[in-house]
Each structure stands twice: as structure tokens, then as C-alpha cells.
Amino acid sequence: MSRQIARMILLTAGVIWGFGFIVNKYVLDNGWGDTQLLFVRFFSATLFMFLIFFRRIIKTDKDTVKKGMFLGVFLFLGFFFQTWGLEETTASKNALITAGYIIALPLIIYIFERKFVGWKSYFAGLITFTGIVIVTVNFNKIGSGINQGDILTFIGAMFWGIHLYFLGKMAKTKDPINLMAFQLVVVSILSFVAMMVKSGFPEIDYNDFSSYSLLIAAIAIGFLASFIGFVFQSIGQKYTPAPEAAILISTESIFGPLFAILFYNELFSIRLLFGMIFVFFGIILSELDVFQLIKYKKNNRI
């Protein structure tokens, strides 16, 4: 596969995940609970994964299963808090705050490896955090401007950071499809437990299209975002350098607000625009060595 095609695949994953924010918001705004959405979404994705890659998954070694299940716990916690937060905040803010994992990663690396990742990463985290503050804090009402949904989303982003850290360690030696398959199994199981504790199965009236359309939307986002999106990520990263892949994938935090404004009637504001700009540059800076790039261009100037 050419590098250009791999780039398009990764960018497509970012677009799918960005669109997923407003589909999730639609389901939550129309009566479903967060754990109900999580269970249907990930159970559907798990079924698709095993149906299509069954022969490949059935040959998985025990170590891959263990590592996939370990990663699945953090994947669940990231989605659990992100989706819970989405119930009480906008799709735009939810998408932007999710990029908060950029803030968490340098600290996580230091905690587990006692390794300083460089000032560039901390500066990128500061820029990203500034963008998050711009879109979440009501400066006219300091103290009451950050709602619970924003906080829950940020907690989810911290778990995303932990998940990404361990995934980066484990994916180097394991089949990414098999690793993802058992992550999805764990998320499905934990989502089911959380759903039964919190709300039970969603009520669906099959005589009412507006009722069963929510089920269709949840299954569709499971297929597109939790199955196709992760498969695209696995394929694209195999043929793309890690920093470039991370930038392309992280565009979900930019596509999310754009789609929310275009298709979900969320209001455009200058605060949102500046928040998107700060988060975007934080993402770029976190994955791109600007000074090395400038040096490279100077050395290769014709």
C-alpha cells in the first residue's frame, strides 16, 4: 500500500470519529442513556469484528488475549467518561476536550518510565489546555462556567492517554486486529455490566420509527466508528510514520465541532473557533518536531 493511500485511510478514520460525536449526541438527546449507547455500539462492533476476522482471531495466542483485555479496561474507561460527559455537554466541546490526552501523555510517560519527554510536549499540552479552557470556561461567570459534562469528558481523555501509552508499547509486537478484537470484547462486557447497574436495556417501540431509529444509529456508529474506524487506524498506521499518523487521527477533535455546527445545529462562536485553533496547533506541535523540520528544509534547499 502506498503512503498516500495510508494517509487517506487515517484521515478517513478521523472524519468517521469526528462524525461519531454528533451521532452519539443524537442518540443521547433522544432518550438513551450513556451505558445503553456504549453497550449496543461496542457489542455491534465486536460482532462485526469476529464475523469478518474470525479465522484470524481464532489463532490468537494467549499473550495477545491478555494484553487486549488489559487495554480494553482503559478503552472502556475512556469511552465511559467521554459518553457520560456527552450527555451533559455539547458535541463540539466533547470533541475538543477529548484531545486532552495530549496533556496527559507526558505525565504518564514520566510516571511509568521516569523519562522526561522534552519541553515541546509540555508546551503542546499547555496550548491544548488553553484551547480547552477557552471553550469550557465562561469567563463572565468564573466558578460556574465549567459543567459536569466537561469534567467527565476530561477524565475520559486522561484514560485515553493511559490507553494510548500502553497500546504504543503492546502493538509493536502483536497483531493489531487481534489486539483490538479482545479490547472490544472487554468494552462490551463492562458496558453491559454498567448498563444493567445504571439503567437496564433501552426501551424500543418497533411501531415507532423515531424509537427504533436510535437502535439503528447506535448499531451504525458501532460499525463505522468502533469497527471500521479502528480497522482503518490499524491498517493506516502500518504504512505511515507514527507522528504523522497521530496527527491525522487526532483530526477527529477538529472534525467533531465542524460537523456539530454543520449538521447538528450547534452555534458557531469566536470562542469555539479560537478553541479549535489552539487544540489543532497543540496536536501538531505534540507530534511534529518543528525545529528539526526547519533544519531539514534548510539542508535540502535547492
C-alpha positions as CSV (number, residue, x, y, z in Angstrom):
1,M,0.0,0.0,0.0
2,S,1.3,3.5,-0.9
3,R,1.9,6.1,1.8
4,Q,-0.6,8.4,0.1
5,I,-3.4,5.8,0.4
6,A,-2.4,5.1,4.0
7,R,-2.7,8.8,4.8
8,M,-6.2,8.9,3.2
9,I,-7.3,5.9,5.3
10,L,-6.1,7.5,8.5
11,L,-7.7,10.8,7.6
12,T,-11.0,8.9,6.9
13,A,-10.8,7.4,10.4
14,G,-10.5,10.9,11.8
15,V,-13.6,12.0,9.8
16,I,-15.6,9.0,10.9
17,W,-14.8,9.5,14.5
18,G,-15.5,13.3,14.2
19,F,-18.9,12.5,12.7
20,G,-19.4,9.9,15.5
21,F,-19.7,12.7,18.1
22,I,-22.9,14.1,16.7
23,V,-24.4,10.6,16.1
24,N,-23.7,9.8,19.8
25,K,-25.2,13.1,20.8
26,Y,-28.3,12.5,18.7
27,V,-28.9,9.1,20.4
28,L,-28.3,10.5,23.9
29,D,-30.5,13.6,23.3
30,N,-33.4,11.4,22.2
31,G,-33.8,9.1,25.3
32,W,-31.0,6.6,25.5
33,G,-28.6,6.5,28.4
34,D,-24.8,6.6,28.0
35,T,-24.2,3.0,29.1
36,Q,-27.0,1.8,26.8
37,L,-25.4,3.5,23.8
38,L,-22.0,2.1,24.8
39,F,-23.2,-1.5,25.1
40,V,-25.1,-1.5,21.7
41,R,-22.3,0.3,20.0
42,F,-19.5,-2.0,21.2
43,F,-21.4,-5.2,21.1
44,S,-22.2,-4.5,17.4
45,A,-18.6,-3.7,16.7
46,T,-17.5,-6.9,18.4
47,L,-19.9,-9.0,16.3
48,F,-18.6,-7.3,13.1
49,M,-15.0,-7.9,14.2
50,F,-15.4,-11.6,14.9
51,L,-17.6,-12.3,11.9
52,I,-15.2,-10.8,9.5
53,F,-11.8,-11.7,11.1
54,F,-12.9,-15.0,12.8
55,R,-10.3,-17.2,11.2
56,R,-7.6,-14.7,12.1
57,I,-8.8,-14.1,15.7
58,I,-9.2,-17.8,16.5
59,K,-5.5,-18.3,16.1
60,T,-4.6,-15.6,18.6
61,D,-2.0,-16.5,21.2
62,K,-2.7,-16.2,25.0
63,D,-0.4,-13.2,25.5
64,T,-2.3,-11.2,22.8
65,V,-5.6,-12.1,24.6
66,K,-4.2,-10.9,27.9
67,K,-2.8,-7.7,26.6
68,G,-6.0,-7.0,24.6
69,M,-8.1,-7.5,27.7
70,F,-5.8,-5.2,29.8
71,L,-6.0,-2.5,27.1
72,G,-9.8,-3.0,27.0
73,V,-10.2,-1.8,30.6
74,F,-8.7,1.6,29.8
75,L,-10.5,1.8,26.5
76,F,-13.8,1.3,28.3
77,L,-13.0,3.9,31.0
78,G,-12.1,6.4,28.2
79,F,-15.4,5.8,26.4
80,F,-17.4,5.6,29.6
81,F,-16.5,9.0,30.8
82,Q,-16.5,10.5,27.3
83,T,-20.0,9.3,26.6
84,W,-21.3,10.2,30.1
85,G,-19.9,13.6,29.6
86,L,-21.5,13.9,26.2
87,E,-24.9,13.6,28.0
88,E,-24.3,17.0,29.7
89,T,-22.2,19.0,27.2
90,T,-22.2,19.8,23.5
91,A,-20.7,17.6,20.8
92,S,-18.3,20.4,19.9
93,K,-16.9,20.7,23.4
94,N,-16.8,16.9,23.9
95,A,-14.7,16.5,20.7
96,L,-12.3,19.3,21.6
97,I,-11.8,18.2,25.3
98,T,-11.1,14.6,24.1
99,A,-7.8,16.0,22.7
100,G,-6.8,16.4,26.4
101,Y,-5.0,13.1,26.2
102,I,-2.1,15.2,24.7
103,I,-1.8,16.9,28.2
104,A,-1.8,13.5,30.0
105,L,0.8,11.6,27.8
106,P,4.0,13.4,29.0
107,L,3.0,12.9,32.7
108,I,2.0,9.3,32.1
109,I,5.4,8.6,30.4
110,Y,7.2,10.2,33.3
111,I,5.2,8.2,35.9
112,F,5.9,4.8,34.3
113,E,9.3,5.4,32.8
114,R,10.8,8.3,34.8
115,K,11.5,9.8,31.4
116,F,11.4,13.5,30.5
117,V,9.8,13.8,27.1
118,G,11.0,17.3,26.4
119,W,9.7,20.8,26.7
120,K,8.0,20.6,23.3
121,S,5.4,18.1,24.7
122,Y,4.7,20.2,27.7
123,F,4.3,23.3,25.6
124,A,2.0,21.4,23.3
125,G,0.0,20.3,26.3
126,L,-0.2,23.9,27.5
127,I,-1.5,25.1,24.1
128,T,-4.1,22.3,24.0
129,F,-5.2,23.0,27.6
130,T,-5.6,26.7,26.7
131,G,-7.9,25.7,23.8
132,I,-9.9,23.5,26.2
133,V,-10.2,26.3,28.7
134,I,-11.4,28.8,26.1
135,V,-14.3,26.5,25.0
136,T,-15.3,25.3,28.5
137,V,-14.9,28.3,30.9
138,N,-17.5,31.0,31.0
139,F,-15.3,34.0,31.9
140,N,-18.3,36.1,32.7
141,K,-19.2,33.6,35.4
142,I,-16.0,32.3,36.8
143,G,-16.7,29.4,39.2
144,S,-19.8,28.3,37.4
145,G,-18.6,28.1,33.8
146,I,-17.4,24.5,33.7
147,N,-20.2,22.0,33.7
148,Q,-20.1,18.4,34.9
149,G,-20.1,17.1,31.3
150,D,-16.8,18.9,30.5
151,I,-15.1,17.5,33.6
152,L,-16.3,13.9,32.8
153,T,-15.0,14.3,29.3
154,F,-11.6,15.5,30.5
155,I,-11.4,12.5,32.9
156,G,-12.1,10.3,29.8
157,A,-9.3,12.0,27.9
158,M,-6.9,11.1,30.8
159,F,-7.8,7.4,30.4
160,W,-7.4,7.8,26.6
161,G,-3.8,8.9,27.4
162,I,-3.2,5.8,29.5
163,H,-4.7,3.6,26.8
164,L,-2.5,5.2,24.1
165,Y,0.6,4.8,26.2
166,F,0.1,1.1,26.8
167,L,-1.2,0.5,23.2
168,G,2.0,2.0,21.8
169,K,4.0,-0.5,23.9
170,M,2.0,-3.6,23.1
171,A,1.0,-3.0,19.5
172,K,4.6,-3.2,18.3
173,T,4.8,-7.0,18.7
174,K,1.2,-8.0,18.4
175,D,-1.3,-8.3,15.5
176,P,-3.3,-5.0,15.8
177,I,-6.6,-6.6,14.6
178,N,-6.4,-9.4,17.2
179,L,-5.4,-6.9,19.9
180,M,-8.3,-4.7,19.0
181,A,-10.8,-7.7,18.9
182,F,-10.2,-8.5,22.6
183,Q,-10.3,-4.9,23.6
184,L,-13.8,-4.7,22.0
185,V,-14.8,-7.9,23.9
186,V,-13.8,-6.3,27.3
187,V,-15.5,-3.0,26.5
188,S,-18.7,-4.9,25.5
189,I,-18.7,-6.9,28.8
190,L,-18.0,-3.9,31.0
191,S,-20.6,-1.7,29.1
192,F,-23.2,-4.5,29.7
193,V,-22.5,-4.6,33.4
194,A,-22.6,-0.8,33.7
195,M,-25.8,-0.7,31.7
196,M,-27.6,-3.2,33.9
197,V,-26.5,-1.4,37.1
198,K,-27.3,2.1,35.8
199,S,-30.4,1.8,33.5
200,G,-31.1,-1.6,32.1
201,F,-31.8,-2.3,28.4
202,P,-33.1,0.6,26.3
203,E,-36.9,0.5,25.6
204,I,-37.6,0.2,21.9
205,D,-41.0,0.6,20.3
206,Y,-40.7,-1.1,16.9
207,N,-44.0,0.6,15.8
208,D,-42.4,4.0,16.2
209,F,-39.6,4.8,13.7
210,S,-38.2,7.5,16.0
211,S,-37.7,4.9,18.6
212,Y,-36.0,2.1,16.7
213,S,-34.1,4.7,14.6
214,L,-32.0,5.2,17.8
215,L,-31.1,1.5,17.7
216,I,-30.2,1.8,14.0
217,A,-28.0,4.8,14.8
218,A,-26.2,3.0,17.7
219,I,-25.5,-0.1,15.5
220,A,-24.4,2.1,12.6
221,I,-21.9,4.1,14.8
222,G,-20.7,0.7,16.2
223,F,-20.0,-0.5,12.7
224,L,-18.5,2.8,11.4
225,A,-16.6,4.3,14.4
226,S,-15.9,1.3,16.6
227,F,-15.2,-1.3,13.8
228,I,-14.3,0.4,10.5
229,G,-12.5,3.3,12.3
230,F,-10.3,1.1,14.4
231,V,-9.5,-1.2,11.5
232,F,-8.6,1.8,9.3
233,Q,-6.4,3.0,12.1
234,S,-4.6,-0.3,12.4
235,I,-4.1,-0.5,8.6
236,G,-3.1,3.1,8.1
237,Q,-0.5,3.1,11.0
238,K,1.3,0.1,9.4
239,Y,2.3,2.2,6.4
240,T,2.6,5.7,8.0
241,P,5.2,7.1,10.4
242,A,3.8,7.3,13.9
243,P,4.0,11.1,14.3
244,E,2.2,11.7,11.0
245,A,-0.4,9.0,11.8
246,A,-1.1,10.6,15.2
247,I,-1.8,14.0,13.6
248,L,-4.1,12.5,11.0
249,I,-6.1,10.5,13.6
250,S,-6.3,13.5,16.0
251,T,-8.2,15.5,13.4
252,E,-11.4,13.9,15.0
253,S,-11.2,16.7,17.5
254,I,-11.5,19.2,14.7
255,F,-14.0,17.4,12.5
256,G,-16.3,16.9,15.6
257,P,-17.0,20.6,16.2
258,L,-17.3,21.3,12.4
259,F,-19.9,18.5,11.9
260,A,-21.7,19.6,15.0
261,I,-22.1,23.1,13.6
262,L,-23.0,21.9,10.0
263,F,-25.3,19.0,10.8
264,Y,-26.5,19.3,14.5
265,N,-27.4,23.0,14.7
266,E,-24.7,23.9,17.2
267,L,-24.0,27.6,17.2
268,F,-20.7,28.9,15.9
269,S,-18.8,31.2,18.1
270,I,-15.5,33.0,18.2
271,R,-14.6,31.2,21.4
272,L,-15.2,27.8,19.7
273,L,-13.1,29.0,16.7
274,F,-10.2,30.0,18.9
275,G,-10.5,26.8,21.0
276,M,-10.3,24.7,17.8
277,I,-7.2,26.7,16.6
278,F,-5.4,26.2,19.9
279,V,-6.3,22.5,20.1
280,F,-5.2,22.0,16.4
281,F,-1.8,23.6,17.0
282,G,-1.4,21.7,20.2
283,I,-1.9,18.4,18.3
284,I,0.5,19.4,15.5
285,L,3.2,20.6,18.0
286,S,2.9,17.4,20.1
287,E,3.7,15.2,17.1
288,L,5.9,17.4,15.0
289,D,9.5,18.5,15.7
290,V,9.3,22.0,14.2
291,F,12.9,22.8,14.6
292,Q,14.0,19.6,13.0
293,L,11.6,20.2,10.1
294,I,13.1,23.7,9.6
295,K,16.6,22.4,9.7
296,Y,15.7,19.6,7.2
297,K,14.2,22.1,4.8
298,K,17.3,24.3,5.0
299,N,19.7,21.4,4.4
300,N,17.6,20.2,1.5
301,R,17.0,23.6,-0.2
302,I,17.9,23.6,-3.8
